[in-house]
Amino acid sequence: MKSTNYYNTFIEVAEDCPVASAEVPPLKGNDKTVANLQFEMVQNRPYHYTSDEVLFGVYAAKNNLPAEELATEREKFFSKGQACLRASPLTKRYGWGVHANEEGKIALFALESAEYEKLSEDKALKVVKAMRSKRG
């Protein structure tokens, strides 16, 4: 099984992120987007979920997977590589940094916050940038 989890890592926003301060992802009409679902899961319960749990939870919600199929579908989902949170719209578009602790549990930090700055300079963490939206 392939994993997207990070440990003791801080994912900074992408270099080409278009915002100077973090934004809550907007709804698309009445529908929640991947960004909305990821944001709600992590913001409402910081350091509760791993990256794998968030990515699969959003996939399951978007595809209305029945509870009895979750274990099988999770195995299928992670049998092939998945984009990690470095490719999330939260880190690429909406200005949220992601900190993964030693257990791989994640929390969001707004680009303009003191906590974001502190984490981005923390020598005990591996600090990586989110993926750019455009080549360059």
Chimera marker file (.cmm) of the C-alpha trace (Angstrom):
<marker_set name="trace">
<marker id="1" x="0.000" y="0.000" z="0.000" r="1" g="1" b="0" radius="0.5"/>
<marker id="2" x="1.335" y="3.412" z="-0.982" r="1" g="1" b="0" radius="0.5"/>
<marker id="3" x="1.074" y="6.199" z="1.609" r="1" g="1" b="0" radius="0.5"/>
<marker id="4" x="0.908" y="9.990" z="1.368" r="1" g="1" b="0" radius="0.5"/>
<marker id="5" x="1.702" y="10.524" z="5.054" r="1" g="1" b="0" radius="0.5"/>
<marker id="6" x="4.448" y="12.881" z="6.169" r="1" g="1" b="0" radius="0.5"/>
<marker id="7" x="6.136" y="12.873" z="9.582" r="1" g="1" b="0" radius="0.5"/>
<marker id="8" x="7.757" y="15.859" z="11.335" r="1" g="1" b="0" radius="0.5"/>
<marker id="9" x="7.203" y="17.898" z="8.185" r="1" g="1" b="0" radius="0.5"/>
<marker id="10" x="5.819" y="21.317" z="7.327" r="1" g="1" b="0" radius="0.5"/>
<marker id="11" x="4.366" y="21.893" z="3.854" r="1" g="1" b="0" radius="0.5"/>
<marker id="12" x="4.609" y="25.579" z="2.957" r="1" g="1" b="0" radius="0.5"/>
<marker id="13" x="2.244" y="27.156" z="0.444" r="1" g="1" b="0" radius="0.5"/>
<marker id="14" x="3.287" y="27.019" z="-3.202" r="1" g="1" b="0" radius="0.5"/>
<marker id="15" x="5.574" y="29.739" z="-4.533" r="1" g="1" b="0" radius="0.5"/>
<marker id="16" x="2.867" y="30.771" z="-7.004" r="1" g="1" b="0" radius="0.5"/>
<marker id="17" x="0.012" y="30.748" z="-4.477" r="1" g="1" b="0" radius="0.5"/>
<marker id="18" x="-2.188" y="33.714" z="-5.464" r="1" g="1" b="0" radius="0.5"/>
<marker id="19" x="-3.167" y="34.846" z="-1.931" r="1" g="1" b="0" radius="0.5"/>
<marker id="20" x="-1.248" y="36.779" z="0.726" r="1" g="1" b="0" radius="0.5"/>
<marker id="21" x="-3.418" y="35.458" z="3.556" r="1" g="1" b="0" radius="0.5"/>
<marker id="22" x="-5.261" y="32.164" z="3.950" r="1" g="1" b="0" radius="0.5"/>
<marker id="23" x="-8.813" y="31.844" z="2.651" r="1" g="1" b="0" radius="0.5"/>
<marker id="24" x="-11.560" y="29.392" z="3.503" r="1" g="1" b="0" radius="0.5"/>
<marker id="25" x="-12.293" y="27.561" z="0.236" r="1" g="1" b="0" radius="0.5"/>
<marker id="26" x="-15.633" y="28.686" z="-1.218" r="1" g="1" b="0" radius="0.5"/>
<marker id="27" x="-18.464" y="26.318" z="-2.091" r="1" g="1" b="0" radius="0.5"/>
<marker id="28" x="-19.114" y="25.587" z="-5.755" r="1" g="1" b="0" radius="0.5"/>
<marker id="29" x="-22.815" y="26.398" z="-5.916" r="1" g="1" b="0" radius="0.5"/>
<marker id="30" x="-24.290" y="24.200" z="-3.176" r="1" g="1" b="0" radius="0.5"/>
<marker id="31" x="-21.604" y="21.538" z="-3.533" r="1" g="1" b="0" radius="0.5"/>
<marker id="32" x="-18.523" y="21.115" z="-1.403" r="1" g="1" b="0" radius="0.5"/>
<marker id="33" x="-15.261" y="20.913" z="-3.302" r="1" g="1" b="0" radius="0.5"/>
<marker id="34" x="-12.254" y="18.744" z="-2.474" r="1" g="1" b="0" radius="0.5"/>
<marker id="35" x="-10.741" y="21.853" z="-0.868" r="1" g="1" b="0" radius="0.5"/>
<marker id="36" x="-13.867" y="22.417" z="1.298" r="1" g="1" b="0" radius="0.5"/>
<marker id="37" x="-13.903" y="18.821" z="2.478" r="1" g="1" b="0" radius="0.5"/>
<marker id="38" x="-10.172" y="18.732" z="3.241" r="1" g="1" b="0" radius="0.5"/>
<marker id="39" x="-10.387" y="22.072" z="5.060" r="1" g="1" b="0" radius="0.5"/>
<marker id="40" x="-13.352" y="21.025" z="7.212" r="1" g="1" b="0" radius="0.5"/>
<marker id="41" x="-11.812" y="17.696" z="8.199" r="1" g="1" b="0" radius="0.5"/>
<marker id="42" x="-8.472" y="19.146" z="9.243" r="1" g="1" b="0" radius="0.5"/>
<marker id="43" x="-9.561" y="22.538" z="10.605" r="1" g="1" b="0" radius="0.5"/>
<marker id="44" x="-12.301" y="21.035" z="12.782" r="1" g="1" b="0" radius="0.5"/>
<marker id="45" x="-10.002" y="18.355" z="14.244" r="1" g="1" b="0" radius="0.5"/>
<marker id="46" x="-6.339" y="19.434" z="14.136" r="1" g="1" b="0" radius="0.5"/>
<marker id="47" x="-3.821" y="16.632" z="14.671" r="1" g="1" b="0" radius="0.5"/>
<marker id="48" x="-6.585" y="14.027" z="14.512" r="1" g="1" b="0" radius="0.5"/>
<marker id="49" x="-6.153" y="12.733" z="10.945" r="1" g="1" b="0" radius="0.5"/>
<marker id="50" x="-3.213" y="11.639" z="8.830" r="1" g="1" b="0" radius="0.5"/>
<marker id="51" x="-2.866" y="12.731" z="5.216" r="1" g="1" b="0" radius="0.5"/>
<marker id="52" x="-4.007" y="9.258" z="4.093" r="1" g="1" b="0" radius="0.5"/>
<marker id="53" x="-7.148" y="9.526" z="6.246" r="1" g="1" b="0" radius="0.5"/>
<marker id="54" x="-8.006" y="12.963" z="4.865" r="1" g="1" b="0" radius="0.5"/>
<marker id="55" x="-7.401" y="12.061" z="1.222" r="1" g="1" b="0" radius="0.5"/>
<marker id="56" x="-9.370" y="8.825" z="1.428" r="1" g="1" b="0" radius="0.5"/>
<marker id="57" x="-12.116" y="10.439" z="3.546" r="1" g="1" b="0" radius="0.5"/>
<marker id="58" x="-12.632" y="13.112" z="0.889" r="1" g="1" b="0" radius="0.5"/>
<marker id="59" x="-12.565" y="10.505" z="-1.900" r="1" g="1" b="0" radius="0.5"/>
<marker id="60" x="-15.149" y="8.399" z="-0.029" r="1" g="1" b="0" radius="0.5"/>
<marker id="61" x="-17.396" y="11.429" z="0.568" r="1" g="1" b="0" radius="0.5"/>
<marker id="62" x="-17.180" y="12.669" z="-3.037" r="1" g="1" b="0" radius="0.5"/>
<marker id="63" x="-17.999" y="9.173" z="-4.335" r="1" g="1" b="0" radius="0.5"/>
<marker id="64" x="-20.721" y="8.383" z="-1.758" r="1" g="1" b="0" radius="0.5"/>
<marker id="65" x="-19.049" y="5.115" z="-0.797" r="1" g="1" b="0" radius="0.5"/>
<marker id="66" x="-21.175" y="2.909" z="1.482" r="1" g="1" b="0" radius="0.5"/>
<marker id="67" x="-19.642" y="2.093" z="4.892" r="1" g="1" b="0" radius="0.5"/>
<marker id="68" x="-19.445" y="-1.628" z="4.155" r="1" g="1" b="0" radius="0.5"/>
<marker id="69" x="-17.201" y="-0.968" z="1.123" r="1" g="1" b="0" radius="0.5"/>
<marker id="70" x="-14.741" y="1.427" z="2.791" r="1" g="1" b="0" radius="0.5"/>
<marker id="71" x="-12.054" y="-1.120" z="3.701" r="1" g="1" b="0" radius="0.5"/>
<marker id="72" x="-11.984" y="-2.632" z="0.201" r="1" g="1" b="0" radius="0.5"/>
<marker id="73" x="-12.143" y="0.758" z="-1.494" r="1" g="1" b="0" radius="0.5"/>
<marker id="74" x="-9.348" y="2.127" z="0.723" r="1" g="1" b="0" radius="0.5"/>
<marker id="75" x="-7.119" y="-0.766" z="-0.302" r="1" g="1" b="0" radius="0.5"/>
<marker id="76" x="-7.888" y="-0.100" z="-3.978" r="1" g="1" b="0" radius="0.5"/>
<marker id="77" x="-7.393" y="3.661" z="-3.549" r="1" g="1" b="0" radius="0.5"/>
<marker id="78" x="-3.909" y="3.274" z="-2.065" r="1" g="1" b="0" radius="0.5"/>
<marker id="79" x="-2.842" y="0.418" z="-4.342" r="1" g="1" b="0" radius="0.5"/>
<marker id="80" x="-1.786" y="3.090" z="-6.821" r="1" g="1" b="0" radius="0.5"/>
<marker id="81" x="0.052" y="6.305" z="-6.031" r="1" g="1" b="0" radius="0.5"/>
<marker id="82" x="-2.027" y="9.271" z="-4.904" r="1" g="1" b="0" radius="0.5"/>
<marker id="83" x="-1.162" y="12.956" z="-4.961" r="1" g="1" b="0" radius="0.5"/>
<marker id="84" x="-0.107" y="14.084" z="-1.489" r="1" g="1" b="0" radius="0.5"/>
<marker id="85" x="-1.107" y="17.275" z="0.321" r="1" g="1" b="0" radius="0.5"/>
<marker id="86" x="1.676" y="19.145" z="-1.510" r="1" g="1" b="0" radius="0.5"/>
<marker id="87" x="-0.786" y="19.053" z="-4.435" r="1" g="1" b="0" radius="0.5"/>
<marker id="88" x="-3.832" y="20.049" z="-2.356" r="1" g="1" b="0" radius="0.5"/>
<marker id="89" x="-5.723" y="23.199" z="-3.326" r="1" g="1" b="0" radius="0.5"/>
<marker id="90" x="-5.314" y="24.255" z="0.322" r="1" g="1" b="0" radius="0.5"/>
<marker id="91" x="-1.539" y="24.559" z="-0.083" r="1" g="1" b="0" radius="0.5"/>
<marker id="92" x="-1.527" y="25.611" z="-3.753" r="1" g="1" b="0" radius="0.5"/>
<marker id="93" x="-4.412" y="28.085" z="-3.963" r="1" g="1" b="0" radius="0.5"/>
<marker id="94" x="-5.878" y="28.992" z="-0.561" r="1" g="1" b="0" radius="0.5"/>
<marker id="95" x="-2.792" y="29.852" z="1.548" r="1" g="1" b="0" radius="0.5"/>
<marker id="96" x="-2.733" y="27.056" z="4.131" r="1" g="1" b="0" radius="0.5"/>
<marker id="97" x="0.434" y="25.374" z="5.368" r="1" g="1" b="0" radius="0.5"/>
<marker id="98" x="0.200" y="21.788" z="6.623" r="1" g="1" b="0" radius="0.5"/>
<marker id="99" x="2.146" y="20.521" z="9.624" r="1" g="1" b="0" radius="0.5"/>
<marker id="100" x="2.524" y="16.772" z="10.133" r="1" g="1" b="0" radius="0.5"/>
<marker id="101" x="3.655" y="15.788" z="13.632" r="1" g="1" b="0" radius="0.5"/>
<marker id="102" x="5.758" y="12.767" z="14.630" r="1" g="1" b="0" radius="0.5"/>
<marker id="103" x="2.649" y="10.528" z="14.371" r="1" g="1" b="0" radius="0.5"/>
<marker id="104" x="1.800" y="11.835" z="10.896" r="1" g="1" b="0" radius="0.5"/>
<marker id="105" x="-1.281" y="13.680" z="12.204" r="1" g="1" b="0" radius="0.5"/>
<marker id="106" x="-1.864" y="16.996" z="10.442" r="1" g="1" b="0" radius="0.5"/>
<marker id="107" x="-3.047" y="20.544" z="11.178" r="1" g="1" b="0" radius="0.5"/>
<marker id="108" x="-3.498" y="23.675" z="9.045" r="1" g="1" b="0" radius="0.5"/>
<marker id="109" x="-1.766" y="27.006" z="9.572" r="1" g="1" b="0" radius="0.5"/>
<marker id="110" x="-2.690" y="30.251" z="7.826" r="1" g="1" b="0" radius="0.5"/>
<marker id="111" x="0.043" y="31.765" z="5.661" r="1" g="1" b="0" radius="0.5"/>
<marker id="112" x="-0.042" y="35.081" z="7.539" r="1" g="1" b="0" radius="0.5"/>
<marker id="113" x="0.066" y="33.547" z="11.038" r="1" g="1" b="0" radius="0.5"/>
<marker id="114" x="2.940" y="33.621" z="13.516" r="1" g="1" b="0" radius="0.5"/>
<marker id="115" x="2.620" y="29.825" z="13.851" r="1" g="1" b="0" radius="0.5"/>
<marker id="116" x="3.146" y="29.405" z="10.091" r="1" g="1" b="0" radius="0.5"/>
<marker id="117" x="6.322" y="31.485" z="10.222" r="1" g="1" b="0" radius="0.5"/>
<marker id="118" x="7.586" y="29.589" z="13.274" r="1" g="1" b="0" radius="0.5"/>
<marker id="119" x="6.966" y="26.192" z="11.630" r="1" g="1" b="0" radius="0.5"/>
<marker id="120" x="8.570" y="27.261" z="8.344" r="1" g="1" b="0" radius="0.5"/>
<marker id="121" x="11.752" y="28.159" z="10.242" r="1" g="1" b="0" radius="0.5"/>
<marker id="122" x="11.775" y="25.132" z="12.583" r="1" g="1" b="0" radius="0.5"/>
<marker id="123" x="15.088" y="23.298" z="12.065" r="1" g="1" b="0" radius="0.5"/>
<marker id="124" x="13.658" y="20.132" z="13.684" r="1" g="1" b="0" radius="0.5"/>
<marker id="125" x="11.148" y="19.791" z="10.822" r="1" g="1" b="0" radius="0.5"/>
<marker id="126" x="11.572" y="18.859" z="7.204" r="1" g="1" b="0" radius="0.5"/>
<marker id="127" x="10.186" y="21.901" z="5.362" r="1" g="1" b="0" radius="0.5"/>
<marker id="128" x="8.904" y="21.401" z="1.812" r="1" g="1" b="0" radius="0.5"/>
<marker id="129" x="6.988" y="23.636" z="-0.594" r="1" g="1" b="0" radius="0.5"/>
<marker id="130" x="3.619" y="22.772" z="-2.055" r="1" g="1" b="0" radius="0.5"/>
<marker id="131" x="3.682" y="22.057" z="-5.774" r="1" g="1" b="0" radius="0.5"/>
<marker id="132" x="3.427" y="25.007" z="-8.095" r="1" g="1" b="0" radius="0.5"/>
<marker id="133" x="0.269" y="25.410" z="-10.159" r="1" g="1" b="0" radius="0.5"/>
<marker id="134" x="2.190" y="26.539" z="-13.224" r="1" g="1" b="0" radius="0.5"/>
<marker id="135" x="5.471" y="25.433" z="-14.692" r="1" g="1" b="0" radius="0.5"/>
<marker id="136" x="8.176" y="27.932" z="-14.360" r="1" g="1" b="0" radius="0.5"/>
<link id1="1" id2="2" r="1" g="1" b="0" radius="0.2"/>
<link id1="2" id2="3" r="1" g="1" b="0" radius="0.2"/>
<link id1="3" id2="4" r="1" g="1" b="0" radius="0.2"/>
<link id1="4" id2="5" r="1" g="1" b="0" radius="0.2"/>
<link id1="5" id2="6" r="1" g="1" b="0" radius="0.2"/>
<link id1="6" id2="7" r="1" g="1" b="0" radius="0.2"/>
<link id1="7" id2="8" r="1" g="1" b="0" radius="0.2"/>
<link id1="8" id2="9" r="1" g="1" b="0" radius="0.2"/>
<link id1="9" id2="10" r="1" g="1" b="0" radius="0.2"/>
<link id1="10" id2="11" r="1" g="1" b="0" radius="0.2"/>
<link id1="11" id2="12" r="1" g="1" b="0" radius="0.2"/>
<link id1="12" id2="13" r="1" g="1" b="0" radius="0.2"/>
<link id1="13" id2="14" r="1" g="1" b="0" radius="0.2"/>
<link id1="14" id2="15" r="1" g="1" b="0" radius="0.2"/>
<link id1="15" id2="16" r="1" g="1" b="0" radius="0.2"/>
<link id1="16" id2="17" r="1" g="1" b="0" radius="0.2"/>
<link id1="17" id2="18" r="1" g="1" b="0" radius="0.2"/>
<link id1="18" id2="19" r="1" g="1" b="0" radius="0.2"/>
<link id1="19" id2="20" r="1" g="1" b="0" radius="0.2"/>
<link id1="20" id2="21" r="1" g="1" b="0" radius="0.2"/>
<link id1="21" id2="22" r="1" g="1" b="0" radius="0.2"/>
<link id1="22" id2="23" r="1" g="1" b="0" radius="0.2"/>
<link id1="23" id2="24" r="1" g="1" b="0" radius="0.2"/>
<link id1="24" id2="25" r="1" g="1" b="0" radius="0.2"/>
<link id1="25" id2="26" r="1" g="1" b="0" radius="0.2"/>
<link id1="26" id2="27" r="1" g="1" b="0" radius="0.2"/>
<link id1="27" id2="28" r="1" g="1" b="0" radius="0.2"/>
<link id1="28" id2="29" r="1" g="1" b="0" radius="0.2"/>
<link id1="29" id2="30" r="1" g="1" b="0" radius="0.2"/>
<link id1="30" id2="31" r="1" g="1" b="0" radius="0.2"/>
<link id1="31" id2="32" r="1" g="1" b="0" radius="0.2"/>
<link id1="32" id2="33" r="1" g="1" b="0" radius="0.2"/>
<link id1="33" id2="34" r="1" g="1" b="0" radius="0.2"/>
<link id1="34" id2="35" r="1" g="1" b="0" radius="0.2"/>
<link id1="35" id2="36" r="1" g="1" b="0" radius="0.2"/>
<link id1="36" id2="37" r="1" g="1" b="0" radius="0.2"/>
<link id1="37" id2="38" r="1" g="1" b="0" radius="0.2"/>
<link id1="38" id2="39" r="1" g="1" b="0" radius="0.2"/>
<link id1="39" id2="40" r="1" g="1" b="0" radius="0.2"/>
<link id1="40" id2="41" r="1" g="1" b="0" radius="0.2"/>
<link id1="41" id2="42" r="1" g="1" b="0" radius="0.2"/>
<link id1="42" id2="43" r="1" g="1" b="0" radius="0.2"/>
<link id1="43" id2="44" r="1" g="1" b="0" radius="0.2"/>
<link id1="44" id2="45" r="1" g="1" b="0" radius="0.2"/>
<link id1="45" id2="46" r="1" g="1" b="0" radius="0.2"/>
<link id1="46" id2="47" r="1" g="1" b="0" radius="0.2"/>
<link id1="47" id2="48" r="1" g="1" b="0" radius="0.2"/>
<link id1="48" id2="49" r="1" g="1" b="0" radius="0.2"/>
<link id1="49" id2="50" r="1" g="1" b="0" radius="0.2"/>
<link id1="50" id2="51" r="1" g="1" b="0" radius="0.2"/>
<link id1="51" id2="52" r="1" g="1" b="0" radius="0.2"/>
<link id1="52" id2="53" r="1" g="1" b="0" radius="0.2"/>
<link id1="53" id2="54" r="1" g="1" b="0" radius="0.2"/>
<link id1="54" id2="55" r="1" g="1" b="0" radius="0.2"/>
<link id1="55" id2="56" r="1" g="1" b="0" radius="0.2"/>
<link id1="56" id2="57" r="1" g="1" b="0" radius="0.2"/>
<link id1="57" id2="58" r="1" g="1" b="0" radius="0.2"/>
<link id1="58" id2="59" r="1" g="1" b="0" radius="0.2"/>
<link id1="59" id2="60" r="1" g="1" b="0" radius="0.2"/>
<link id1="60" id2="61" r="1" g="1" b="0" radius="0.2"/>
<link id1="61" id2="62" r="1" g="1" b="0" radius="0.2"/>
<link id1="62" id2="63" r="1" g="1" b="0" radius="0.2"/>
<link id1="63" id2="64" r="1" g="1" b="0" radius="0.2"/>
<link id1="64" id2="65" r="1" g="1" b="0" radius="0.2"/>
<link id1="65" id2="66" r="1" g="1" b="0" radius="0.2"/>
<link id1="66" id2="67" r="1" g="1" b="0" radius="0.2"/>
<link id1="67" id2="68" r="1" g="1" b="0" radius="0.2"/>
<link id1="68" id2="69" r="1" g="1" b="0" radius="0.2"/>
<link id1="69" id2="70" r="1" g="1" b="0" radius="0.2"/>
<link id1="70" id2="71" r="1" g="1" b="0" radius="0.2"/>
<link id1="71" id2="72" r="1" g="1" b="0" radius="0.2"/>
<link id1="72" id2="73" r="1" g="1" b="0" radius="0.2"/>
<link id1="73" id2="74" r="1" g="1" b="0" radius="0.2"/>
<link id1="74" id2="75" r="1" g="1" b="0" radius="0.2"/>
<link id1="75" id2="76" r="1" g="1" b="0" radius="0.2"/>
<link id1="76" id2="77" r="1" g="1" b="0" radius="0.2"/>
<link id1="77" id2="78" r="1" g="1" b="0" radius="0.2"/>
<link id1="78" id2="79" r="1" g="1" b="0" radius="0.2"/>
<link id1="79" id2="80" r="1" g="1" b="0" radius="0.2"/>
<link id1="80" id2="81" r="1" g="1" b="0" radius="0.2"/>
<link id1="81" id2="82" r="1" g="1" b="0" radius="0.2"/>
<link id1="82" id2="83" r="1" g="1" b="0" radius="0.2"/>
<link id1="83" id2="84" r="1" g="1" b="0" radius="0.2"/>
<link id1="84" id2="85" r="1" g="1" b="0" radius="0.2"/>
<link id1="85" id2="86" r="1" g="1" b="0" radius="0.2"/>
<link id1="86" id2="87" r="1" g="1" b="0" radius="0.2"/>
<link id1="87" id2="88" r="1" g="1" b="0" radius="0.2"/>
<link id1="88" id2="89" r="1" g="1" b="0" radius="0.2"/>
<link id1="89" id2="90" r="1" g="1" b="0" radius="0.2"/>
<link id1="90" id2="91" r="1" g="1" b="0" radius="0.2"/>
<link id1="91" id2="92" r="1" g="1" b="0" radius="0.2"/>
<link id1="92" id2="93" r="1" g="1" b="0" radius="0.2"/>
<link id1="93" id2="94" r="1" g="1" b="0" radius="0.2"/>
<link id1="94" id2="95" r="1" g="1" b="0" radius="0.2"/>
<link id1="95" id2="96" r="1" g="1" b="0" radius="0.2"/>
<link id1="96" id2="97" r="1" g="1" b="0" radius="0.2"/>
<link id1="97" id2="98" r="1" g="1" b="0" radius="0.2"/>
<link id1="98" id2="99" r="1" g="1" b="0" radius="0.2"/>
<link id1="99" id2="100" r="1" g="1" b="0" radius="0.2"/>
<link id1="100" id2="101" r="1" g="1" b="0" radius="0.2"/>
<link id1="101" id2="102" r="1" g="1" b="0" radius="0.2"/>
<link id1="102" id2="103" r="1" g="1" b="0" radius="0.2"/>
<link id1="103" id2="104" r="1" g="1" b="0" radius="0.2"/>
<link id1="104" id2="105" r="1" g="1" b="0" radius="0.2"/>
<link id1="105" id2="106" r="1" g="1" b="0" radius="0.2"/>
<link id1="106" id2="107" r="1" g="1" b="0" radius="0.2"/>
<link id1="107" id2="108" r="1" g="1" b="0" radius="0.2"/>
<link id1="108" id2="109" r="1" g="1" b="0" radius="0.2"/>
<link id1="109" id2="110" r="1" g="1" b="0" radius="0.2"/>
<link id1="110" id2="111" r="1" g="1" b="0" radius="0.2"/>
<link id1="111" id2="112" r="1" g="1" b="0" radius="0.2"/>
<link id1="112" id2="113" r="1" g="1" b="0" radius="0.2"/>
<link id1="113" id2="114" r="1" g="1" b="0" radius="0.2"/>
<link id1="114" id2="115" r="1" g="1" b="0" radius="0.2"/>
<link id1="115" id2="116" r="1" g="1" b="0" radius="0.2"/>
<link id1="116" id2="117" r="1" g="1" b="0" radius="0.2"/>
<link id1="117" id2="118" r="1" g="1" b="0" radius="0.2"/>
<link id1="118" id2="119" r="1" g="1" b="0" radius="0.2"/>
<link id1="119" id2="120" r="1" g="1" b="0" radius="0.2"/>
<link id1="120" id2="121" r="1" g="1" b="0" radius="0.2"/>
<link id1="121" id2="122" r="1" g="1" b="0" radius="0.2"/>
<link id1="122" id2="123" r="1" g="1" b="0" radius="0.2"/>
<link id1="123" id2="124" r="1" g="1" b="0" radius="0.2"/>
<link id1="124" id2="125" r="1" g="1" b="0" radius="0.2"/>
<link id1="125" id2="126" r="1" g="1" b="0" radius="0.2"/>
<link id1="126" id2="127" r="1" g="1" b="0" radius="0.2"/>
<link id1="127" id2="128" r="1" g="1" b="0" radius="0.2"/>
<link id1="128" id2="129" r="1" g="1" b="0" radius="0.2"/>
<link id1="129" id2="130" r="1" g="1" b="0" radius="0.2"/>
<link id1="130" id2="131" r="1" g="1" b="0" radius="0.2"/>
<link id1="131" id2="132" r="1" g="1" b="0" radius="0.2"/>
<link id1="132" id2="133" r="1" g="1" b="0" radius="0.2"/>
<link id1="133" id2="134" r="1" g="1" b="0" radius="0.2"/>
<link id1="134" id2="135" r="1" g="1" b="0" radius="0.2"/>
<link id1="135" id2="136" r="1" g="1" b="0" radius="0.2"/>
</marker_set>
